[in-house]
Amino acid sequence: MPTPLKVNRIGLEPQVYKGGKTTLCAGCGHNAISERIIDAFYEMGIDPRQVIKLSGIGCSSKSPAYFLGGSHGFNAVHGRMPSVGTGALLANKKLVAIGISGDGDTGAIGIGQFVHLMRRNLPIIYIIEDNGCYGLTKGQFSPTADLGSRLKTGVVNDLPPIDTCALAVELGATFVARSFSGDKKQLLSLLKAALSHRGTVMLDVISPCVTFNDHEGSTKSYAYVKEHDDPVEEVSFVPFFEDISVDYEPGSSQEVTMHDGSKLYLKKLEEQYDPTDKINALRRLHETARRGEFATGLIYIEPDRDDFLTQLNVVDEPLATLPLDRIRPGRGLR
Amino acid sequence: MSPTDLAVQEQQAASSSRRVVNDFSIQVATVNGSGSQTANMVLLRSILLMGVPVSGKNMFPSNIAGLPTWYTIRVSKRHYVGRKKEVDFLVAMNPETAREDVLTLDPGAAVVYDSPLKLNLLRNDLTFYPVPFDVLVKPVCPDAKLRRLVRNMIYDGILAKLLGIDLAHMEAALAKQLGKKAKAVALNTDALKAGFAYAEANFTKQDPFIIEPMNETAGKILIEGNAAAAIGCMMAGVTVVAWYPITPSSSLCESLITYMKKYRIDKATGKATFAIVQAEDEIASLGMVIGASWAGARSMTATAGPGISLMGEFSGLAYYAETPAVIFDVQRVGPSTGLPTRTAQGDLLQVAFLSHGDTKHIMIMPASVEECYLLAQEAFDLAEQFQTPIFVMMDLDLGMNNWMADGFKYPDKPLNRGKLLTDETLKAIGEWGRYKDVDGDGITYRTIPGDGMPAYFTRGSGHNSKGQYSERPDDYVENMDRLARKFETARQFVPKPVVEIVPGARIGLIGYGTSHWAIGESRDQLRDETDVKTSYFRLRAYPFTGELVAFIDAHERIYVVEQNRDAQLLQLMKLEVSQERQTKLRSVLHYNGLPIDARSVTDEVLAQEGFEVAKKTVRTAGASAGVLGGE
């Protein structure tokens, strides 16, 4: 009797969720993120044929080629992936969309489209693989580079960084989180929760650039992040199809019910932190930034707001495949 | 009436035996935001209801209220609907432009004016009809706040009397224009009647311009090109629309929204079978269209020159990654912000090669509102058939002005969704590659996310026939050559030109879009006034079809008529036709922001043909607009 293959709840093997061989640098944080994406989609039992992977331009934007090989992918133009993703989801609301961007792709050339994506609450998981520099053009500063951080060449960054999480909270994103590419457990929990969220998920993942920005003086190096990571809570996620109870002590944990019935458990490290309180979330982000730290975990969530497609009141079926008699009015119009 | 007015009219009386029936132009000069649009539309419609061919052109500033605007109505028993250069009958309501409006008229023209302006003092070779609008409007409209809006309807009443328009037709037109707003209809009807009564009591007809009933407009509708294109899009089954407001294209998407809300809501669920998004800019608009088309929807956007400039990068992506897209370019005057509310055909070259690298786009060019409707549908079929952006090249004149049309025919063709990979094709072709040319026509099979067929990675970076990233020289060349082959295939499928070969004609005229109307009239002028016979080639698409070379070969000289400074169509033709043929090509250009008129074409052709052409000073209606129109 052959050994039964390991499959997920929709009967697919882990292999199906893999992508092409990475061409990024060895040790690049982005590869770890790709691994967690593979794990999350496998564990949540999402059919890759219903997934679209989108990206802009840059090292980060190459990575959709390295996960979910059975999904359609679209490597768009620099900073404009949000619009392409918006169009694709308008065409087919059944698709599960994941967009991979970088800090330059989002914070510089793409800031306009980022802003409007957050406003619309489009159901997409938008990940910023954030290393504070332009890797593919050899290490220039990006808009998330911290004030005073230093290039290998000695150039110092004189401009304040854009905090993409604070911006996303402010603009109306309904699931805002920050994590670290090296934090397997937290990142996986957040990605699985993201897959249960109906609305824009903005996930900023600090992902050190081993070639250009992993040195002393860089606030996005492995060493710096490990030292200055300030988790706002421990995150555990239980999909709706599992019924395991989580051993959180009442009083120190918060439970968030996702739109599909899944549960997100947040073990609070600080009593006053409430991720459903927008002002609290912004305060936390500003306070940690002032200390030179990164708040990680689920920073803000609003699980019930209508997403963009619901607001547009489109029919339940994908618009792309509606038959002719539903998209061409009958004769005798007046 | 002042004694001076009477004196002028007596002077004019001698020449009033001439009658000009159903062949003249009326210009109404007002201030924008004063509600003149209703009065002008009522005037236009009432003439249509008289059975007389008519067209209306709005010349307006890039401004919301307070700047001069001119509305020109052309009445033409011969169905000429292009702009007529000369104004025959002026309604001068705008104190700021009245002086210049009157000074630029040809002798013999007539002027209805607001009497305090005392325009009659300016010239003694015109017929003047002074009207005390403020005095007349008071009893009609006791509410002082509404007077400004009702005042203009009085000139419709005056014109009805002076030109011979049936007041009943005016009332019918008014009812159509204002719809269910009963109070507004009543108020405006009173104003109309007050004007009519005033003219009846105070004026003796002194000018020659008359409208007499004809039977030439049965079944005709009046519609703007933008609205016609919108109906075309709806009938083509568009499902995703993304747009950014820009004159003169906004009304295309706005009318589309109106039509879709009316006709494309699912009856059972009350939900929309479409999604229309006002994007953050034109870049995002095209990005959304590309994303939607990639995911299998029929998707479109509409814009004008500045939006086209912004769409450059995404256009190249759609060309190279091969996603369908339908883009309406309602052209206005550039470069830069240019004259946002004036018309031009100045985007041709930019659009043909829009984006960096070797890029060529398919353009289709409607000339009439009927073609806006039909070619809009054609555009969606071509976009999916060729998996590439299709640019529909309209212009402000076509898009925003009212044109007569027969009612539109219900489409009789099924949709052409292009080469979508199915299980059957997959079996037949064996191994599928997204960019593999199995049929030899350059068009490859695509799959759609969510359709369960094999996935591929779409990218604007170099790729091989399987869609995999590749920087290999032979992969790049193979792909680019296939794209060129696809463009060649398109020549057989794009809308064919409309060609009229006149036996014995040595001269051929080539034009496209709204130039058509001036060219048609100009050919009559050339034939009737100077016995010059011309053939005509109306281009409807790029890439050019084989008919172009045949047309050039059949004539000694070719005049390419277009509305831009740099002879863009001619330049585009030069890239393809032989040197010998190039020597036959000449240019007739018109680029002052106003729609091209027949007389300008005729004069220019005759001048280049060596005729003595009396060079008249260009006295163009609205000539002062440039000075007064601010940002």
HADDOCK unambig.tbl for C-alpha pairs under 7 A between the chains (distance, minus, plus):
assign (segid A and resid 49 and name CA) (segid B and resid 450 and name CA) 5.73 0.50 0.50
assign (segid A and resid 49 and name CA) (segid B and resid 452 and name CA) 6.04 0.50 0.50
assign (segid A and resid 50 and name CA) (segid B and resid 449 and name CA) 6.80 0.50 0.50
assign (segid A and resid 50 and name CA) (segid B and resid 450 and name CA) 4.83 0.50 0.50
assign (segid A and resid 52 and name CA) (segid B and resid 449 and name CA) 6.85 0.50 0.50
assign (segid A and resid 70 and name CA) (segid B and resid 455 and name CA) 5.77 0.50 0.50
assign (segid A and resid 71 and name CA) (segid B and resid 455 and name CA) 5.55 0.50 0.50
assign (segid A and resid 72 and name CA) (segid B and resid 449 and name CA) 5.65 0.50 0.50
assign (segid A and resid 72 and name CA) (segid B and resid 455 and name CA) 4.80 0.50 0.50
assign (segid A and resid 72 and name CA) (segid B and resid 456 and name CA) 5.33 0.50 0.50
assign (segid A and resid 72 and name CA) (segid B and resid 457 and name CA) 5.83 0.50 0.50
assign (segid A and resid 73 and name CA) (segid B and resid 456 and name CA) 6.50 0.50 0.50
assign (segid A and resid 73 and name CA) (segid B and resid 457 and name CA) 4.48 0.50 0.50
assign (segid A and resid 73 and name CA) (segid B and resid 458 and name CA) 5.79 0.50 0.50
assign (segid A and resid 74 and name CA) (segid B and resid 457 and name CA) 5.85 0.50 0.50
assign (segid A and resid 74 and name CA) (segid B and resid 458 and name CA) 4.57 0.50 0.50
assign (segid A and resid 74 and name CA) (segid B and resid 459 and name CA) 5.87 0.50 0.50
assign (segid A and resid 75 and name CA) (segid B and resid 458 and name CA) 6.06 0.50 0.50
assign (segid A and resid 75 and name CA) (segid B and resid 459 and name CA) 4.76 0.50 0.50
assign (segid A and resid 75 and name CA) (segid B and resid 460 and name CA) 6.91 0.50 0.50
assign (segid A and resid 76 and name CA) (segid B and resid 459 and name CA) 6.24 0.50 0.50
assign (segid A and resid 76 and name CA) (segid B and resid 460 and name CA) 6.58 0.50 0.50
assign (segid A and resid 83 and name CA) (segid B and resid 284 and name CA) 5.17 0.50 0.50
assign (segid A and resid 83 and name CA) (segid B and resid 287 and name CA) 4.90 0.50 0.50
assign (segid A and resid 83 and name CA) (segid B and resid 288 and name CA) 4.73 0.50 0.50
assign (segid A and resid 84 and name CA) (segid B and resid 287 and name CA) 4.77 0.50 0.50
assign (segid A and resid 84 and name CA) (segid B and resid 288 and name CA) 4.78 0.50 0.50
assign (segid A and resid 84 and name CA) (segid B and resid 290 and name CA) 6.28 0.50 0.50
assign (segid A and resid 84 and name CA) (segid B and resid 291 and name CA) 4.10 0.50 0.50
assign (segid A and resid 85 and name CA) (segid B and resid 291 and name CA) 6.00 0.50 0.50
assign (segid A and resid 86 and name CA) (segid B and resid 288 and name CA) 5.81 0.50 0.50
assign (segid A and resid 86 and name CA) (segid B and resid 291 and name CA) 6.97 0.50 0.50
assign (segid A and resid 87 and name CA) (segid B and resid 288 and name CA) 3.89 0.50 0.50
assign (segid A and resid 87 and name CA) (segid B and resid 289 and name CA) 5.82 0.50 0.50
assign (segid A and resid 87 and name CA) (segid B and resid 290 and name CA) 6.88 0.50 0.50
assign (segid A and resid 87 and name CA) (segid B and resid 291 and name CA) 4.36 0.50 0.50
assign (segid A and resid 87 and name CA) (segid B and resid 292 and name CA) 4.10 0.50 0.50
assign (segid A and resid 88 and name CA) (segid B and resid 291 and name CA) 4.45 0.50 0.50
assign (segid A and resid 88 and name CA) (segid B and resid 292 and name CA) 4.26 0.50 0.50
assign (segid A and resid 88 and name CA) (segid B and resid 294 and name CA) 6.88 0.50 0.50
assign (segid A and resid 88 and name CA) (segid B and resid 295 and name CA) 5.21 0.50 0.50
assign (segid A and resid 90 and name CA) (segid B and resid 240 and name CA) 6.74 0.50 0.50
assign (segid A and resid 90 and name CA) (segid B and resid 275 and name CA) 6.51 0.50 0.50
assign (segid A and resid 90 and name CA) (segid B and resid 292 and name CA) 6.49 0.50 0.50
assign (segid A and resid 91 and name CA) (segid B and resid 240 and name CA) 6.60 0.50 0.50
assign (segid A and resid 91 and name CA) (segid B and resid 292 and name CA) 4.98 0.50 0.50
assign (segid A and resid 91 and name CA) (segid B and resid 295 and name CA) 5.98 0.50 0.50
assign (segid A and resid 91 and name CA) (segid B and resid 296 and name CA) 6.72 0.50 0.50
assign (segid A and resid 91 and name CA) (segid B and resid 297 and name CA) 5.26 0.50 0.50
assign (segid A and resid 92 and name CA) (segid B and resid 295 and name CA) 6.83 0.50 0.50
assign (segid A and resid 95 and name CA) (segid B and resid 450 and name CA) 6.74 0.50 0.50
assign (segid A and resid 116 and name CA) (segid B and resid 280 and name CA) 6.94 0.50 0.50
assign (segid A and resid 312 and name CA) (segid B and resid 275 and name CA) 6.60 0.50 0.50
assign (segid A and resid 313 and name CA) (segid B and resid 271 and name CA) 5.52 0.50 0.50
assign (segid A and resid 313 and name CA) (segid B and resid 272 and name CA) 6.06 0.50 0.50
assign (segid A and resid 314 and name CA) (segid B and resid 271 and name CA) 5.34 0.50 0.50
assign (segid A and resid 314 and name CA) (segid B and resid 272 and name CA) 4.57 0.50 0.50
assign (segid A and resid 314 and name CA) (segid B and resid 273 and name CA) 6.03 0.50 0.50
assign (segid A and resid 314 and name CA) (segid B and resid 274 and name CA) 6.43 0.50 0.50
assign (segid A and resid 314 and name CA) (segid B and resid 275 and name CA) 6.60 0.50 0.50
assign (segid A and resid 315 and name CA) (segid B and resid 271 and name CA) 5.05 0.50 0.50
assign (segid A and resid 315 and name CA) (segid B and resid 272 and name CA) 5.59 0.50 0.50
assign (segid A and resid 315 and name CA) (segid B and resid 273 and name CA) 5.82 0.50 0.50
assign (segid A and resid 319 and name CA) (segid B and resid 239 and name CA) 6.20 0.50 0.50
assign (segid A and resid 319 and name CA) (segid B and resid 273 and name CA) 6.41 0.50 0.50
assign (segid A and resid 319 and name CA) (segid B and resid 274 and name CA) 6.66 0.50 0.50
assign (segid A and resid 319 and name CA) (segid B and resid 297 and name CA) 6.47 0.50 0.50
assign (segid A and resid 320 and name CA) (segid B and resid 295 and name CA) 6.88 0.50 0.50
assign (segid A and resid 320 and name CA) (segid B and resid 296 and name CA) 4.91 0.50 0.50
assign (segid A and resid 320 and name CA) (segid B and resid 297 and name CA) 3.94 0.50 0.50
assign (segid A and resid 327 and name CA) (segid B and resid 237 and name CA) 4.64 0.50 0.50
assign (segid A and resid 327 and name CA) (segid B and resid 264 and name CA) 6.89 0.50 0.50
assign (segid A and resid 327 and name CA) (segid B and resid 273 and name CA) 6.63 0.50 0.50
assign (segid A and resid 328 and name CA) (segid B and resid 234 and name CA) 6.69 0.50 0.50
assign (segid A and resid 328 and name CA) (segid B and resid 235 and name CA) 5.06 0.50 0.50
assign (segid A and resid 328 and name CA) (segid B and resid 236 and name CA) 6.70 0.50 0.50
assign (segid A and resid 328 and name CA) (segid B and resid 237 and name CA) 5.18 0.50 0.50
assign (segid A and resid 329 and name CA) (segid B and resid 235 and name CA) 6.69 0.50 0.50
assign (segid A and resid 329 and name CA) (segid B and resid 263 and name CA) 6.19 0.50 0.50
assign (segid A and resid 329 and name CA) (segid B and resid 264 and name CA) 6.80 0.50 0.50
assign (segid A and resid 331 and name CA) (segid B and resid 410 and name CA) 6.62 0.50 0.50
